[in-house]
Amino acid sequence: MNRTRTIIVIGVAVLLALLASFGVYRYLSEKGRVAEEARLQTVGIVVAVVDIPIGTMINANQVAITAWPKALYPKDSFADPKSVVGRAVRRDFMRGEPIVASKLVPTDKGGGLLSLIVPEGKRAFSIRVNEVVGVGGFIVPFTKVDVILTTVPTSGTEKISKVVLENMQVLAAGQIVEQKENKPITVNTVTLSVTPEEAEKLALASNDGVIQLVLRNFMDSDNVVTLGATKARVLAAFRPGGPPQERTEPTQKRSLRRKSQAPVVPVAKKTFTVEVIKGNKRSEEKFQ
């Protein structure tokens, strides 16, 4: 009797254990299925299809909609590309990264983007350029350029081309629309980061002559002092023997060097007169 009761108790315990295990399995399976469905559930989100650097105005070719896990959906992202086209970028976007509002310039600040990227103590100065002056479109934000001015000096009549500003950082490069003869025309512009003194020089250069931009290596920050190029110096390169070598040392050093060289005063040579007597004849010989 006791043995039968023991077997019944064991059987009931095994049955309860099986039921509990089945319940746990059902619960975990359902939870995993729900989690998997949530993981696989996606929504459309606007992402960058190319790297978008700071200071760029987003265009339609730089963004697209892609599927994104709903559980990882950024709160300040966008579902419509039209919402971000024309917005200014104040932080870099990597390819495939969601476009979020926190990295865009607020719409209520209008054109305030440029003031965000102007270095402290510098100014933003925009100049009009054409395809040649703009180095065929290779001048883009954060490249560095030199500025060459071609003009006629006040004290002369011959034109001279001279590097007047070096190692200028480009903040922006784009287009503006102007009116000419009551018709809209597109003008390319380049905005440079300059000091107040450099802004004065650039303003004078852009109004007094023709300016041209020269693209330079991003790692090159050395300043080179040149004499400038005139027609005579350029044509001298085609003469036999070439032009005479000219040292490109700063004007201040050249003036100091000239002052340090004292003029050479010629020394007068002494002359000696000797009387020579030969018989009845006398003569004088002069020696130095």
C-alpha positions as CSV (number, residue, x, y, z in Angstrom):
1,M,0.0,0.0,0.0
2,N,2.7,2.4,0.9
3,R,4.6,1.5,-2.2
4,T,1.6,2.2,-4.4
5,R,1.1,5.6,-2.6
6,T,4.8,6.4,-3.2
7,I,4.5,5.7,-6.9
8,I,1.4,7.9,-7.2
9,V,3.2,10.7,-5.4
10,I,6.2,10.4,-7.7
11,G,4.0,10.3,-10.8
12,V,2.1,13.4,-9.7
13,A,5.4,15.3,-9.0
14,V,6.8,14.3,-12.4
15,L,3.6,15.4,-14.1
16,L,3.7,18.8,-12.3
17,A,7.3,19.2,-13.3
18,L,6.5,18.5,-16.9
19,L,3.6,21.0,-16.8
20,A,5.9,23.6,-15.3
21,S,8.6,23.0,-17.8
22,F,6.1,23.2,-20.7
23,G,4.8,26.5,-19.2
24,V,8.2,28.0,-18.9
25,Y,9.1,26.9,-22.4
26,R,5.9,28.4,-23.8
27,Y,6.6,31.7,-21.9
28,L,10.2,31.9,-23.1
29,S,9.2,31.0,-26.7
30,E,6.5,33.6,-26.8
31,K,8.8,36.2,-25.3
32,G,11.5,35.4,-27.8
33,R,9.1,35.6,-30.7
34,V,7.8,38.9,-29.6
35,A,11.4,40.2,-29.2
36,E,12.3,38.9,-32.6
37,E,9.3,40.5,-34.2
38,A,10.1,43.7,-32.5
39,R,13.7,43.4,-33.7
40,L,12.6,42.7,-37.2
41,Q,10.0,45.5,-37.2
42,T,11.5,48.5,-39.1
43,V,10.4,52.0,-40.0
44,G,11.6,54.4,-42.7
45,I,14.3,56.9,-41.7
46,V,16.3,59.5,-43.5
47,V,20.1,58.7,-43.7
48,A,23.1,60.2,-45.4
49,V,24.1,58.3,-48.5
50,V,27.5,60.1,-48.6
51,D,29.7,61.8,-46.1
52,I,28.3,65.3,-45.4
53,P,30.9,67.7,-43.8
54,I,30.1,70.5,-41.5
55,G,29.0,73.7,-43.2
56,T,27.2,71.9,-46.0
57,M,23.7,72.7,-47.2
58,I,22.0,69.3,-47.6
59,N,20.7,68.5,-51.1
60,A,18.4,65.7,-52.4
61,N,21.3,63.6,-53.7
62,Q,22.9,63.3,-50.3
63,V,20.1,61.7,-48.4
64,A,17.6,58.8,-48.8
65,I,15.1,56.7,-46.8
66,T,16.2,53.3,-45.5
67,A,14.7,50.7,-43.2
68,W,15.8,51.1,-39.6
69,P,14.9,49.0,-36.5
70,K,12.0,50.5,-34.7
71,A,13.5,49.8,-31.3
72,L,16.6,51.9,-32.3
73,Y,14.7,54.7,-33.9
74,P,16.3,58.1,-32.9
75,K,13.8,60.4,-31.5
76,D,14.9,63.5,-33.4
77,S,15.3,61.7,-36.8
78,F,13.3,62.4,-39.9
79,A,11.0,60.2,-42.1
80,D,10.8,62.5,-45.1
81,P,13.8,63.7,-47.0
82,K,12.1,67.0,-47.9
83,S,12.3,67.9,-44.2
84,V,16.1,68.0,-44.3
85,V,16.8,69.2,-47.9
86,G,18.1,72.8,-47.7
87,R,19.0,72.5,-44.0
88,A,22.6,73.4,-42.9
89,V,24.8,70.9,-41.2
90,R,26.6,71.9,-38.0
91,R,28.2,68.5,-37.3
92,D,29.7,66.0,-39.7
93,F,27.5,63.1,-40.9
94,M,29.0,59.8,-41.9
95,R,27.7,57.7,-44.8
96,G,24.7,55.6,-43.5
97,E,24.2,57.7,-40.4
98,P,20.7,58.9,-39.6
99,I,20.0,62.6,-40.1
100,V,19.0,64.0,-36.8
101,A,17.8,67.5,-35.8
102,S,20.5,67.9,-33.2
103,K,23.2,68.0,-35.9
104,L,21.4,70.6,-38.0
105,V,21.2,74.3,-37.7
106,P,17.8,75.2,-36.3
107,T,15.4,76.7,-38.9
108,D,14.7,79.7,-36.7
109,K,18.3,80.7,-36.9
110,G,18.2,81.2,-40.7
111,G,21.7,81.6,-42.1
112,G,23.4,81.5,-38.8
113,L,25.5,78.5,-39.8
114,L,28.5,80.4,-41.0
115,S,28.9,82.2,-37.7
116,L,29.1,78.8,-36.0
117,I,32.2,77.7,-38.0
118,V,34.1,81.0,-38.1
119,P,37.2,80.5,-35.8
120,E,37.5,82.8,-32.9
121,G,39.2,86.1,-33.8
122,K,38.6,85.5,-37.5
123,R,36.1,86.9,-40.0
124,A,34.2,85.4,-42.9
125,F,34.9,87.2,-46.2
126,S,33.1,86.2,-49.4
127,I,34.5,86.9,-52.9
128,R,33.0,86.3,-56.3
129,V,34.9,83.8,-58.5
130,N,34.5,82.1,-61.8
131,E,35.5,78.5,-62.8
132,V,39.1,79.5,-63.5
133,V,39.5,81.6,-60.4
134,G,37.9,78.8,-58.4
135,V,40.4,76.2,-59.7
136,G,37.8,74.4,-61.7
137,G,35.5,73.6,-58.8
138,F,38.2,71.9,-56.6
139,I,38.0,74.6,-54.0
140,V,35.7,73.2,-51.4
141,P,35.1,74.0,-47.7
142,F,38.2,73.5,-45.4
143,T,40.7,73.6,-48.3
144,K,43.5,76.2,-48.2
145,V,44.3,78.8,-50.8
146,D,46.6,81.7,-51.6
147,V,45.3,84.9,-53.1
148,I,47.1,86.5,-56.0
149,L,46.4,90.1,-57.0
150,T,47.0,91.5,-60.5
151,T,47.0,95.3,-60.6
152,V,49.0,98.4,-61.6
153,P,51.1,99.8,-58.7
154,T,50.6,103.5,-57.8
155,S,54.1,104.4,-58.7
156,G,54.2,102.6,-62.1
157,T,52.4,101.8,-65.3
158,E,53.2,98.1,-65.7
159,K,50.9,95.5,-64.2
160,I,52.3,93.2,-61.6
161,S,50.9,89.9,-60.2
162,K,51.7,89.3,-56.5
163,V,50.7,86.8,-53.8
164,V,49.1,89.1,-51.2
165,L,47.6,86.5,-48.8
166,E,48.7,83.0,-48.1
167,N,47.3,79.9,-46.3
168,M,43.7,81.1,-46.3
169,Q,41.1,78.6,-45.1
170,V,38.0,78.2,-47.2
171,L,34.8,78.2,-45.0
172,A,32.2,77.8,-47.8
173,A,32.0,77.5,-51.5
174,G,28.7,77.9,-53.3
175,Q,26.5,80.0,-55.6
176,I,24.4,83.1,-55.3
177,V,21.8,84.5,-57.7
178,E,22.2,88.2,-58.8
179,Q,20.3,90.4,-61.1
180,K,22.0,91.7,-64.3
181,E,19.9,93.5,-66.9
182,N,16.8,92.4,-65.1
183,K,17.8,88.8,-65.5
184,P,18.9,86.4,-62.8
185,I,22.5,85.1,-63.2
186,T,24.4,82.5,-61.1
187,V,27.6,83.7,-59.5
188,N,30.1,81.4,-57.8
189,T,31.4,82.6,-54.4
190,V,34.1,81.5,-52.0
191,T,34.1,82.5,-48.4
192,L,37.5,82.7,-46.7
193,S,38.5,82.8,-43.0
194,V,40.5,86.0,-42.4
195,T,41.7,88.2,-39.7
196,P,40.4,91.8,-39.6
197,E,43.7,93.0,-41.2
198,E,43.5,90.4,-43.9
199,A,39.9,91.4,-44.6
200,E,41.1,94.9,-45.3
201,K,43.7,93.7,-47.7
202,L,41.2,91.4,-49.4
203,A,38.6,94.2,-49.7
204,L,41.2,96.5,-51.4
205,A,42.5,93.7,-53.6
206,S,39.0,92.7,-54.8
207,N,38.2,96.3,-55.7
208,D,41.5,97.5,-57.0
209,G,42.5,94.7,-59.4
210,V,41.9,91.1,-60.5
211,I,42.2,88.4,-57.8
212,Q,42.9,84.7,-58.4
213,L,42.9,81.8,-56.0
214,V,45.7,79.2,-55.9
215,L,44.9,75.8,-54.2
216,R,47.6,74.6,-51.9
217,N,48.4,71.4,-50.1
218,F,46.4,71.0,-46.9
219,M,49.5,70.2,-44.9
220,D,51.6,73.1,-46.3
221,S,51.4,76.1,-44.0
222,D,54.8,77.8,-44.9
223,N,54.7,81.4,-46.2
224,V,56.9,82.2,-49.2
225,V,58.0,85.7,-49.9
226,T,58.0,86.5,-53.6
227,L,59.0,89.6,-55.7
228,G,55.9,89.4,-57.8
229,A,55.8,88.9,-61.6
230,T,55.9,91.6,-64.2
231,K,55.9,91.4,-68.0
232,A,59.6,92.2,-68.1
233,R,60.4,89.4,-65.6
234,V,58.2,86.9,-67.3
235,L,59.7,87.6,-70.8
236,A,63.3,87.6,-69.3
237,A,62.9,83.9,-68.8
238,F,63.0,83.4,-72.6
239,R,66.2,85.4,-73.1
240,P,69.5,83.5,-73.8
241,G,71.0,82.5,-70.4
242,G,67.7,83.2,-68.6
243,P,66.9,85.9,-66.2
244,P,69.4,87.0,-63.6
245,Q,68.9,85.3,-60.3
246,E,67.0,87.3,-57.8
247,R,66.9,86.6,-54.2
248,T,63.4,86.4,-52.7
249,E,64.3,87.7,-49.3
250,P,61.8,90.0,-47.4
251,T,62.0,93.8,-48.2
252,Q,62.9,94.6,-44.6
253,K,65.9,92.3,-44.7
254,R,67.1,93.7,-48.0
255,S,66.9,97.3,-46.7
256,L,68.8,96.3,-43.5
257,R,71.4,94.6,-45.6
258,R,71.9,97.7,-47.8
259,K,72.2,99.9,-44.8
260,S,74.8,97.6,-43.2
261,Q,77.0,97.9,-46.3
262,A,78.9,101.2,-45.9
263,P,79.9,102.9,-49.2
264,V,83.5,102.3,-50.3
265,V,85.5,105.6,-50.4
266,P,88.3,105.5,-53.0
267,V,91.8,106.3,-51.5
268,A,93.9,108.8,-53.4
269,K,97.3,107.4,-54.4
270,K,100.4,109.4,-53.6
271,T,102.7,110.5,-56.5
272,F,106.5,111.0,-56.0
273,T,108.7,113.2,-58.3
274,V,112.4,112.4,-58.9
275,E,114.8,114.7,-60.6
276,V,117.2,112.9,-63.0
277,I,120.5,114.6,-64.1
278,K,122.3,113.2,-67.2
279,G,125.3,115.4,-68.0
280,N,123.9,118.8,-69.0
281,K,120.3,117.5,-69.1
282,R,117.9,117.4,-66.3
283,S,114.6,115.7,-66.3
284,E,111.8,114.7,-63.9
285,E,110.3,111.2,-63.4
286,K,107.0,110.6,-61.5
287,F,106.4,107.4,-59.6
288,Q,103.3,106.2,-57.7
